[in-house]
């Protein structure tokens, strides 16, 4: 059975370059920006939470901005990254228009709804944005990004040991490391870290506005500290891109959406890399594809992918590829920021298929059980962001 797009709802947080993390059945979303908002005003980062069962968004009440709490609560930012360990979310990096980039680690306790700054020893990496983070064996790994002070791309790997409260620079012991880049993805699977995509420069590590978009998949083994190229040379790979999403599902790596500036394309195609056969393949899905975009967030839970936010081009004359897998920009192009939420079910149940049929054909629901009617309403009713976590 093909993966099926089952839910498409408006009314969530309108955000771009935000970050997210899954805790239980809830997705916590942090910061980001949207066009038209003044980010030079000093404010604390906001937190939204999405319930994957009810499809409802809620905003978590935050503290008022004061000089006292600005020290332990992250300031509003974009281009940051976050990861989940147990019931806590760790957020690092990012920038805003007032403070620039940051290299302080913050922890959000999702039980107590409380922020704190995490003191760490060791040599801190330079403040940056556009980096990527993942977790291997309860250790946080950080790769790449654009360093503010050095004014250049990075291809360094750092690790945070939370037990030791220590930064570690990871020196590669073999293989050719992934190149300098930002707005890439790193995705963990066992002891391995998959690095894909991002924006580099022909004069990297310096940025000369001559962007390149590499589509080479690199793997870093955290046990041996060696780099490798896992892809069979005969495999047809997805085009290089930045600001895409990546996730593991069923032992395979998936790549979704993103943007290639060399050829001015936004994508909404889904690709899969199967490490057992070392091949890429394009994944066919059923249902209405979300608009091609970049800078969105994706989280997977219970065989369902949840995608929200991001930005897409709006042109006076535009067109899509024949298979609707990417958007080709024209000269007269603006961007629109999204407040939508979409769900891709990799293994839809018979109940879900029946519900979708009821929705599609607008069948009479009066004889359906109340629980099913309630589920249909949640799948079709646009969001109104609540401040009550009982709804979110």
Secondary structure, DSSP 8 states (H G I E B T S, - for coil): --EEEEEEE--S---BS-EEEEETTEEEEE--B-TT--TTS--B--EEEEETTTTEEEEE------TTGGGTS-BS-BS-EEEEETTEEEEE--EETTTEEB--EEEEETTTTEEEE---BS-----EES-EEEEETTEEEEE--EETTTTEEB--EEEEETTTTEEEEE---BS----SBBS-EEEEETTEEEEE--BEETTTTB--S-EE-----EEEETTTTEEE--S-TTS------BS-EEEEETTEEEEE--EETTTTEEE--EEEEETTTTEEEEE-EES-----BBS-EEEEETTEEEEE--EEEEESS-EE-TTS-EEE--SSEEEEE---EEEEETT--HHHHHHHHHHHHT---TTS-HHHHHHHHHHHS----BS-TTT-
